[in-house]
Amino acid sequence: MDYFAALVSDDDSLSLTEAAGAIALAEHPALDLSALQTELDELAQRLRQRLPADAGALQRVRALHQFFYRDLGFGGNVNDLRDPDNSHLHAVLQRRRGLPIALAVLYLELAGQLGLQADGVSFPGHFLIKLHLPLGEAVIDPVDGRSLTRAELEERLEPYLSHEMRFDLESGMGLGELLGDYLQPASGREILARMLRNLAVLHREDGDLLRLLQVQQRQVVLEPLDVALRRALDRTRMVLDQPEGE
């Protein structure tokens, strides 16, 4: 826990890949995070060797997608969505299967090492990636690398609109006007918060309170000012009859 706390103590020095990898330490305390980074560095090096020194952004994106999705075979774990390892970077790297947000973190690491500008997007229901290219921006699905059209994004957003938003739409506001708000880059802290939230929901639904407690402790460390998270942690401690500090 102290290690995770140190990693997320400051936004300016926060390493998304390392902090996201450290989430798994709760269940895999012997995990070697340096080995995780070394493997990613080696993959990035293999990819760079495929490209000429003067490769443009589009050429680098095409090479990344060929390498990540076709050669390495990364994709969603459609056979077992409830496996916690879908959120653990080392397991996703080993199995080539995981949740969209975990795939996105690995993708962002490789994209950054290729010199590409990319951000995570905390879109409702399905984490996305935004690529910044010379001719504009592209929003892609981290599960398969497919570029999504505006119409597809609007279709994905529509089920998550609140009653107030639907009223605005009925009053003449276009869905496209709302879409931009949901495509803003997510900070590293926001990405980590969503990863932890996914795990918390999973463990709560499975009734695994000990695992839930470990996740909630990290949630509070990550977002110490969130009163709701602290109250949820206290409720879990009460049910487990585990005082703070144990």
C-alpha positions in Angstrom: 0.0 0.0 0.0 2.8 2.4 0.8 4.3 1.8 -2.6 1.1 2.6 -4.4 0.6 5.7 -2.2 4.1 6.9 -3.2 3.4 6.4 -6.9 0.2 8.4 -6.8 1.3 11.1 -4.4 1.9 13.7 -7.0 0.2 14.2 -10.4 3.3 15.7 -12.1 5.4 12.6 -11.4 2.7 10.0 -11.7 3.6 7.1 -14.0 0.3 5.7 -15.3 1.8 2.4 -16.4 3.7 1.8 -13.1 0.7 2.9 -10.9 -1.8 0.8 -12.9 0.5 -2.2 -12.7 0.9 -1.7 -8.9 -2.9 -2.1 -8.5 -2.3 -5.9 -8.9 0.1 -6.0 -5.9 -2.9 -6.4 -3.6 -3.5 -9.9 -5.1 -0.1 -10.6 -6.4 2.3 -9.3 -3.7 5.4 -10.9 -5.3 4.8 -9.2 -8.7 7.9 -7.7 -10.2 6.8 -4.4 -11.7 10.2 -3.7 -13.1 9.8 -6.9 -15.2 6.5 -5.6 -16.5 8.1 -2.3 -17.6 11.1 -4.2 -19.1 8.8 -6.3 -21.2 6.9 -3.2 -22.5 10.2 -1.5 -23.3 11.3 -4.6 -25.3 8.1 -4.6 -27.2 8.5 -1.0 -28.0 12.0 -1.6 -29.2 10.9 -4.4 -31.5 8.3 -2.1 -32.9 10.7 0.7 -33.5 13.0 -1.6 -35.4 10.2 -2.1 -37.9 10.0 1.6 -38.7 12.3 3.9 -40.7 13.7 6.8 -38.6 11.6 9.3 -40.6 8.3 7.4 -40.2 5.3 9.8 -40.0 2.6 9.6 -37.4 0.2 7.6 -39.6 2.9 5.1 -40.5 3.7 4.7 -36.8 0.0 4.2 -35.9 -0.5 1.5 -38.6 2.7 -0.3 -37.4 1.4 -0.1 -33.8 -2.0 -1.5 -34.7 -0.5 -4.3 -36.8 1.9 -5.2 -33.9 -0.5 -4.8 -31.0 -3.7 -6.3 -32.4 -2.5 -8.7 -35.1 1.0 -9.9 -34.3 0.6 -9.9 -30.5 -3.1 -10.6 -30.5 -4.4 -8.2 -27.8 -8.1 -8.0 -27.4 -11.0 -8.2 -24.9 -11.6 -11.2 -22.7 -15.0 -12.1 -23.9 -14.9 -15.5 -22.3 -14.5 -14.3 -18.7 -15.4 -10.7 -18.1 -15.5 -11.2 -14.3 -11.9 -12.3 -13.9 -10.1 -9.6 -11.8 -6.9 -10.3 -13.9 -8.6 -8.5 -16.7 -7.7 -5.3 -14.8 -4.2 -6.4 -13.8 -1.6 -5.2 -16.4 0.9 -8.0 -15.9 -1.8 -10.6 -16.5 -3.2 -8.7 -19.5 0.3 -8.5 -20.9 0.8 -12.3 -20.4 -2.6 -13.4 -21.7 -3.2 -10.7 -24.3 -6.7 -10.3 -22.9 -8.3 -7.8 -20.7 -10.7 -5.0 -20.1 -10.7 -2.0 -22.5 -9.1 0.3 -19.9 -6.2 -2.1 -19.2 -5.6 -2.6 -22.9 -5.6 1.1 -23.3 -3.0 1.6 -20.6 -0.7 -0.8 -22.4 -1.5 0.8 -25.8 -0.8 4.3 -24.4 2.6 3.1 -23.1 3.7 1.8 -26.5 2.2 4.7 -28.4 4.2 7.1 -26.1 7.4 5.2 -26.7 6.8 5.6 -30.5 6.4 9.3 -30.1 2.7 9.3 -30.8 0.3 11.7 -29.0 -2.5 9.7 -27.4 -4.8 10.1 -24.4 -7.2 7.8 -22.6 -10.9 8.8 -22.7 -13.1 7.8 -19.8 -16.2 7.4 -22.0 -19.3 6.0 -20.3 -19.5 2.2 -20.5 -16.4 1.6 -22.5 -12.9 3.2 -22.1 -11.6 4.7 -25.4 -8.3 6.2 -26.8 -7.9 9.5 -28.6 -5.1 9.8 -31.1 -3.8 13.2 -32.1 -2.7 13.0 -35.7 -1.5 15.7 -38.2 -4.9 15.7 -40.0 -7.0 15.7 -36.9 -8.1 13.5 -34.0 -9.2 9.8 -34.1 -11.1 8.1 -31.4 -10.4 4.3 -31.3 -11.6 1.3 -29.4 -8.7 -0.2 -27.4 -10.2 -3.7 -27.8 -9.5 -3.9 -31.6 -8.0 -0.5 -32.6 -11.0 0.4 -34.8 -11.6 4.1 -35.4 -15.1 5.1 -34.3 -17.2 7.5 -36.3 -19.1 10.4 -34.7 -22.4 8.6 -35.3 -21.0 5.5 -33.5 -19.9 7.5 -30.6 -23.2 9.3 -30.3 -25.0 5.9 -30.4 -22.7 4.6 -27.6 -23.4 7.7 -25.5 -27.1 7.9 -25.8 -28.0 5.1 -23.3 -26.0 6.9 -20.6 -27.7 10.3 -20.9 -29.4 11.6 -17.8 -33.0 12.8 -17.8 -31.8 16.4 -17.7 -29.6 15.8 -20.8 -32.5 14.1 -22.6 -34.6 17.2 -21.9 -31.9 19.4 -23.4 -31.9 17.3 -26.5 -35.7 17.5 -26.8 -35.3 21.3 -26.4 -33.1 21.5 -29.5 -29.6 20.7 -28.3 -27.8 18.3 -30.6 -26.2 15.1 -29.3 -23.0 16.1 -31.0 -22.8 19.2 -28.7 -22.8 16.9 -25.7 -20.3 14.4 -27.2 -17.3 16.7 -26.9 -17.6 16.8 -23.1 -17.3 13.0 -23.0 -14.2 12.9 -25.2 -12.0 15.0 -23.0 -8.6 13.4 -22.1 -8.6 11.6 -18.8 -5.8 12.3 -16.4 -3.7 9.5 -15.0 -5.5 9.8 -11.7 -8.9 9.5 -13.4 -7.8 6.4 -15.3 -6.5 4.7 -12.1 -9.8 5.7 -10.3 -11.8 4.0 -13.0 -9.6 0.8 -12.9 -10.1 0.6 -9.1 -13.8 1.3 -9.5 -14.2 -1.6 -11.9 -12.5 -3.9 -9.4 -14.6 -2.6 -6.5 -17.8 -3.2 -8.4 -16.7 -6.8 -9.3 -15.7 -7.7 -5.7 -18.8 -6.2 -4.2 -21.1 -8.1 -6.6 -19.2 -11.3 -5.8 -19.4 -10.7 -2.1 -15.6 -10.8 -1.7 -15.3 -8.3 1.0 -11.6 -8.9 1.7 -10.7 -8.1 -1.9 -13.1 -5.2 -1.9 -11.4 -3.8 1.2 -8.0 -3.9 -0.5 -9.4 -2.0 -3.5 -11.2 0.5 -1.3 -8.1 1.3 0.6 -6.3 2.2 -2.6 -9.3 4.2 -3.8 -9.0 6.3 -0.6 -5.3 6.7 -1.1 -5.8 7.8 -4.7 -8.7 10.2 -3.9 -8.3 11.2 -0.2 -10.9 14.0 -0.4 -13.7 11.8 -1.7 -16.0 11.4 1.3 -18.1 8.8 -0.3 -15.1 6.5 -0.9 -14.0 6.9 2.7 -17.5 6.0 4.0 -17.7 3.0 1.7 -14.3 1.8 3.1 -15.6 2.3 6.7 -18.7 0.3 6.0 -16.6 -2.6 4.6 -14.4 -2.5 7.7 -17.4 -2.5 9.9 -18.8 -5.6 8.3 -15.5 -7.4 8.5 -15.0 -6.2 12.1 -11.6 -4.8 11.0 -10.6 -1.5 12.6 -8.6 1.0 10.7 -4.9 0.1 10.5 -5.4 -3.7 10.4 
